């Protein structure tokens, strides 16, 4: 039954029409698909919309509306609930099942019962309006629907972009509630690794992480919920070859965002940096910086335990002549061989016998630069142990070195200092004694620290 038209003088008023701004796109007027079997409604609605800057395509039944929607892809749809051939709700359902399902749909109805509204929203209606309506307000209503649809599209695009970025991240992210139960899997492409799990309700943190890691995670979960402060811990898998960092951050709703990051490469990089900073690039032995740090630590420990610490400086006699004559490649190869022999020769377990239950003396080697090596002896109980190490060093370097059909005979000059007998500057004292031996061409096998306390004369004579 046709609906009587209201007074239309208001929308004809130019001042009223001027107050209706154009829709956001200044170059393209929005296209509205209008479907109503009442010609008066089509006329009034078309005039109100075109005067406000809309383009209108009007049809009289539902099937025509469906065809027009598929062909024109309108920005907005106005549809009457009751029409011949196909009703407005059927048109709504077709729109929501089409590739352009996000188009806003305004349903016109002369029915005011709640069931009609419920059916309209279930069919996919964006909004509804009762007939008769004040036509000058229609453009404003469509502008609101289009603005909301545009914001919804922007939000959908933004969420899709964000999800794509999250899925591209190597980190695994998921949300836990305050009981450690899985709420949401933030990035969904992961399906392996230490935190692999299937999505689904009712899964706990024990289903996500290994048992020992889950216990740590629960402890940190309680802390982050109690303090509101982010918590971080690390764990290893694959026999320590893979390291992962777990970070927990409380969310405003009380849930906890959990981020698991593979930090294996970072640890490897840190280890490489540490190796470059503290180890010699030629021999692989600790360098001077690491040796000094270990010496200070050993002296503090010796003071507490009332034991001795010895420093043995080893200098290779006439090494510079080999380096200058045959080149640095030969010199570096010789230094590597010397370092290996020293490491093999000063193994404490080879020459130190101690009662069961006591710690064995430990020996740490370092290269200070050039042809200078040093051995740090800790947990020493007698000077006889130091003498044994000196002898082993000399023995290890006695056999000639071979390199590319050449043989080299290396003789060491060794300087020894002992803490606490020689004071805290044992490094300088040992170096001075080693330097005195160099001038004697390596004649002394044992020096100062092997003497009786306070005696500066060597006990051993020339070799």
C-alpha positions in Angstrom: 0.0 0.0 0.0 1.5 3.4 -1.0 2.8 5.6 1.9 1.6 9.2 1.9 4.4 11.6 1.3 5.2 14.1 4.1 5.6 17.8 3.6 8.7 18.2 1.3 9.1 21.9 1.5 11.9 21.6 4.0 14.3 19.7 1.7 13.4 22.1 -1.1 14.7 25.0 0.9 18.1 25.8 -0.5 19.5 26.8 2.8 18.7 23.4 4.3 20.3 21.7 1.3 23.4 23.8 1.6 24.0 22.6 5.1 24.3 19.1 3.9 28.0 18.7 3.0 29.3 16.5 0.2 30.5 13.0 1.1 34.2 12.6 1.8 35.4 12.0 -1.8 35.3 15.4 -3.5 35.8 14.0 -7.0 33.3 11.2 -7.0 29.7 11.5 -5.8 28.6 8.5 -3.9 26.2 6.1 -5.7 23.1 5.1 -3.9 21.0 2.1 -5.0 17.3 2.8 -4.0 14.8 -0.1 -4.1 11.2 0.7 -3.3 7.9 -0.3 -5.0 6.4 3.1 -4.1 7.1 5.6 -6.8 6.5 8.5 -4.4 9.1 7.3 -2.1 11.5 6.8 -5.0 10.8 10.4 -6.2 11.2 12.1 -2.8 14.3 10.1 -1.8 15.9 10.7 -5.1 15.4 14.5 -4.9 16.6 14.7 -1.4 19.8 12.7 -2.2 20.7 14.3 -5.5 20.3 17.8 -4.0 22.9 16.7 -1.4 25.4 15.5 -3.9 24.5 11.8 -4.2 24.0 9.9 -7.4 20.9 7.7 -7.2 19.9 4.5 -9.2 16.3 3.7 -8.3 14.5 0.3 -9.0 11.0 -0.9 -8.1 11.5 -4.5 -6.9 14.0 -6.8 -5.2 15.2 -8.8 -8.2 16.0 -5.6 -10.0 17.9 -4.4 -6.9 20.0 -7.6 -6.8 20.9 -7.2 -10.5 21.7 -3.5 -10.1 23.9 -4.2 -7.0 25.9 -6.8 -8.9 26.4 -4.6 -11.9 26.9 -1.1 -10.3 28.6 -1.9 -7.0 27.0 1.1 -5.2 28.4 2.8 -2.2 25.2 2.5 -0.2 21.8 0.7 -0.5 18.3 1.8 0.5 15.8 -1.0 0.4 12.2 -1.4 1.3 11.2 -4.5 3.4 8.2 -5.4 1.3 8.6 -5.4 -2.4 7.4 -7.6 -5.3 9.6 -10.5 -6.7 12.0 -10.3 -3.8 11.8 -8.6 -0.4 14.3 -6.2 1.2 15.6 -8.9 3.5 16.4 -11.2 0.6 18.3 -8.3 -1.0 20.2 -7.8 2.3 21.2 -11.4 2.4 22.4 -11.3 -1.2 24.5 -8.3 -0.5 26.2 -9.8 2.6 27.1 -12.9 0.5 28.6 -10.9 -2.3 32.2 -9.8 -2.8 31.0 -6.2 -1.8 29.5 -7.3 1.4 30.6 -4.3 3.3 28.2 -1.9 1.6 25.9 -0.2 4.2 22.3 -1.1 3.8 19.4 1.2 5.1 16.1 -0.7 5.4 12.9 1.2 5.1 9.9 -0.3 6.9 6.4 0.7 7.8 6.4 -2.0 10.5 7.3 -1.1 14.0 7.3 -4.5 15.7 10.6 -5.7 17.3 10.6 -9.0 15.3 10.8 -7.1 12.0 13.8 -5.2 13.2 15.4 -8.3 14.5 14.9 -10.1 11.1 16.3 -7.0 9.3 19.5 -7.0 11.4 19.9 -10.8 11.1 19.7 -10.4 7.3 22.5 -7.9 7.3 20.9 -4.5 7.6 23.2 -1.7 8.8 20.4 0.6 10.0 16.7 1.0 9.5 14.2 3.9 9.2 10.4 4.0 9.6 8.1 5.3 7.0 7.0 8.0 6.6 10.3 9.8 7.3 11.6 13.3 7.1 13.4 13.2 3.8 15.8 16.2 4.4 17.4 14.0 7.1 18.1 11.1 4.7 21.3 12.6 3.3 22.7 13.1 6.8 21.8 9.6 7.7 23.5 8.2 4.6 26.6 10.3 5.3 26.8 8.8 8.7 26.5 5.3 7.3 29.1 5.9 4.7 31.5 7.5 7.2 31.0 4.5 9.5 31.5 2.1 6.6 34.7 3.9 5.6 36.0 3.8 9.1 35.1 0.1 9.3 37.0 -0.6 6.0 40.0 1.4 7.3 39.9 -0.6 10.5 39.6 -3.9 8.6 42.5 -2.9 6.3 44.6 -1.8 9.3 43.9 -5.0 11.2 44.7 -7.1 8.1 48.0 -5.1 7.7 48.8 -5.5 11.4 48.0 -9.2 11.3 50.2 -9.6 8.2 53.1 -7.9 10.0 52.5 -10.0 13.1 52.5 -13.2 11.2 55.7 -12.2 9.4 57.5 -11.6 12.7 59.7 -14.5 13.9 58.5 -14.0 17.5 55.6 -16.1 18.8 52.9 -14.1 20.6 49.9 -15.2 22.5 47.7 -13.9 25.3 47.1 -15.7 28.6 44.6 -14.9 31.3 45.4 -14.6 34.9 45.2 -18.3 35.4 47.7 -19.1 32.6 45.0 -20.3 30.2 45.3 -19.5 26.4 43.0 -16.6 25.4 44.3 -15.7 22.0 47.0 -16.6 19.5 48.3 -13.3 18.2 50.3 -14.5 15.3 49.0 -17.7 13.8 51.7 -18.9 11.3 53.9 -20.6 13.8 53.6 -24.4 14.0 56.9 -25.5 15.3 59.6 -24.7 17.8 59.7 -24.9 21.5 56.3 -23.3 21.9 54.3 -25.0 19.3 50.7 -25.8 20.1 47.3 -26.2 18.5 44.8 -23.5 18.8 41.7 -24.1 20.9 40.0 -23.2 24.1 40.9 -24.7 27.4 44.7 -24.9 26.7 47.1 -23.9 29.4 50.6 -22.6 29.5 51.7 -26.2 30.2 50.4 -27.2 26.8 52.4 -24.4 25.1 55.8 -24.6 26.8 58.0 -27.5 28.0 57.3 -28.5 31.6 60.3 -26.8 33.3 59.9 -23.6 31.2 56.1 -23.6 32.0 57.0 -23.6 35.7 59.2 -20.5 35.3 56.6 -18.9 33.1 53.9 -19.3 35.8 56.3 -17.8 38.4 56.8 -14.8 36.2 53.1 -14.6 35.4 52.3 -14.2 39.1 54.9 -11.5 39.4 53.7 -9.5 36.4 50.1 -9.7 37.6 51.1 -8.6 41.1 53.4 -5.8 40.1 52.3 -4.7 36.7 55.9 -4.8 35.6 57.1 -6.6 32.5 59.0 -9.8 33.3 61.7 -11.5 31.1 63.5 -14.9 31.3 65.4 -17.2 29.0 65.4 -20.9 28.4 67.4 -23.3 26.2 66.3 -26.2 24.1 68.1 -28.6 21.7 70.7 -29.4 24.3 71.5 -25.7 24.7 71.9 -25.0 21.0 68.8 -22.9 20.9 68.1 -20.0 23.2 64.7 -18.4 23.6 63.6 -15.3 25.5 60.1 -15.1 27.1 58.7 -11.7 27.8 55.4 -11.2 29.7 53.5 -7.8 29.6 50.3 -7.2 31.5 47.4 -5.8 29.4 44.8 -3.2 30.5 42.1 -6.0 30.7 44.2 -8.0 33.1 45.4 -10.6 30.5 49.1 -11.1 29.8 50.7 -10.8 26.4 53.5 -13.4 26.1 56.3 -13.0 23.5 58.7 -15.8 22.8 61.8 -14.7 20.8 64.6 -16.9 19.4 67.8 -15.2 20.7 70.2 -17.9 19.6 71.8 -15.7 16.9 72.1 -12.8 19.5 73.9 -15.1 21.9 76.2 -16.3 19.1 76.9 -12.7 18.2 77.6 -11.8 21.8 79.9 -14.8 22.1 81.8 -13.8 18.9 82.2 -10.2 20.3 83.4 -11.6 23.6 85.8 -13.8 21.8 87.2 -10.9 19.8 87.5 -8.8 22.9 89.1 -11.4 25.2 90.9 -13.9 23.0 93.9 -13.8 20.8 93.1 -14.0 17.1 96.1 -16.1 16.1 96.3 -18.8 18.9 92.8 -18.7 20.3 94.2 -18.3 23.8 92.9 -15.6 26.2 94.5 -12.2 25.6 96.0 -9.7 28.1 92.7 -8.1 29.0 91.1 -11.4 30.0 94.3 -12.6 31.7 94.5 -9.5 33.9 90.9 -9.9 34.9 91.4 -13.6 35.8 94.6 -12.7 37.7 92.8 -10.2 39.9 90.0 -12.7 40.6 92.5 -15.4 41.4 94.4 -13.2 43.8 91.2 -12.3 45.7 90.3 -16.0 45.9 93.8 -16.9 47.1 93.7 -14.3 49.8 90.4 -15.8 51.1 91.6 -19.4 50.9 95.2 -18.8 52.0 96.7 -20.4 48.9 99.3 -19.3 46.3 98.9 -17.9 42.9 101.8 -18.0 40.4 102.4 -16.1 37.2 104.8 -17.6 34.6 105.9 -15.3 31.8 107.2 -17.3 28.8 109.2 -15.5 26.0 110.4 -17.2 22.8 114.0 -16.5 22.2 115.0 -15.1 18.8 111.4 -15.4 17.5 111.6 -12.0 15.9 114.4 -13.2 13.6 112.1 -16.0 12.3 109.3 -13.5 11.8 111.4 -11.0 10.0 113.2 -13.5 7.8 110.4 -15.9 6.8 107.3 -13.7 7.2 104.4 -13.4 9.5 102.6 -16.4 8.0 105.4 -18.7 9.2 105.5 -16.8 12.5 101.8 -17.2 13.1 102.0 -20.9 12.3 104.8 -21.2 14.8 102.9 -19.3 17.5 99.9 -21.7 17.0 102.1 -24.7 17.4 103.7 -23.2 20.5 100.3 -22.5 22.0 99.2 -26.0 21.4 102.3 -27.5 23.0 102.0 -25.3 26.0 98.3 -26.3 26.4 99.2 -30.0 26.1 102.2 -29.6 28.4 100.7 -27.8 31.3 97.7 -30.0 32.0 97.5 -30.0 35.7 96.2 -33.5 35.8 99.4 -34.8 34.2 101.8 -33.8 36.9 99.9 -32.9 40.1 98.8 -35.6 42.5 96.7 -34.4 45.5 94.8 -36.2 48.2 91.2 -37.1 47.5 88.8 -34.3 48.3 91.2 -31.5 47.6 91.0 -29.3 44.5 93.7 -29.8 41.9 95.8 -26.9 40.9 94.5 -25.2 37.7 96.6 -23.7 34.9 95.3 -21.0 32.5 97.3 -19.9 29.5 97.2 -16.6 27.7 99.0 -14.8 24.9 100.0 -11.2 25.8 101.2 -10.3 22.3 104.1 -10.9 20.1 106.0 -13.9 21.3 105.0 -13.5 24.9 102.9 -16.1 26.7 101.8 -16.4 30.3 100.5 -19.2 32.5 98.4 -18.4 35.6 98.6 -21.1 38.3 95.9 -21.1 41.0 95.1 -23.2 44.0 98.8 -23.9 44.7 99.8 -25.4 48.0 103.6 -25.8 47.5 106.3 -24.2 45.3 107.2 -27.7 44.1 104.0 -27.6 42.0 105.3 -24.4 40.3 108.6 -26.0 39.6 106.9 -28.9 37.9 105.0 -26.6 35.6 108.1 -24.7 34.6 109.9 -28.0 33.8 106.9 -29.2 31.7 106.9 -25.9 29.8 110.5 -26.3 28.9 110.1 -29.9 28.0 107.1 -29.2 25.8 109.1 -26.7 23.7 112.3 -28.9 23.4 111.2 -30.9 20.3 111.9 -28.9 17.1 108.9 -27.4 15.3 108.3 -28.4 11.6 106.7 -26.1 9.0 106.8 -26.6 5.3 110.0 -28.8 5.3 111.7 -26.4 7.7 112.5 -27.2 11.3 112.8 -24.6 14.1 114.3 -24.9 17.6 112.6 -22.7 20.2 114.1 -22.0 23.6 111.9 -20.2 26.2 112.9 -17.7 28.8 110.6 -18.0 31.8 110.0 -15.5 34.6 108.0 -16.5 37.7 106.4 -14.5 40.4 104.1 -15.7 43.3 101.4 -14.0 45.2 101.4 -13.1 48.0 105.2 -13.5 48.4 106.0 -11.1 45.6 103.2 -8.6 46.4 100.2 -7.7 44.4 102.1 -6.7 41.3 103.1 -10.2 40.4 102.5 -9.5 36.7 105.2 -6.9 36.5 107.6 -8.9 38.7 107.3 -12.0 36.6 107.8 -10.0 33.4 111.0 -8.4 34.8 112.4 -11.8 35.7 111.5 -13.1 32.3 113.3 -10.1 30.7 116.4 -10.8 32.8 116.3 -14.3 31.4 116.0 -13.2 27.8 119.3 -11.3 28.2 120.8 -14.6 29.5 119.3 -16.4 26.4 116.9 -18.5 28.3 119.5 -19.9 30.7 117.2 -19.9 33.8 114.5 -22.5 34.1 113.3 -21.3 37.5 113.4 -17.9 39.2 112.5 -15.7 42.1 109.2 -17.2 43.1 110.8 -20.6 43.3 113.2 -19.2 45.9 112.9 -19.1 49.6 110.7 -16.3 50.6 112.6 -13.0 50.5 115.6 -14.5 48.6 116.1 -12.8 45.2 118.8 -15.2 43.9 117.8 -18.1 41.6 118.1 -21.5 43.0 118.7 -23.2 39.7 121.8 -22.5 37.6 122.3 -22.3 33.8 120.6 -25.1 31.8 
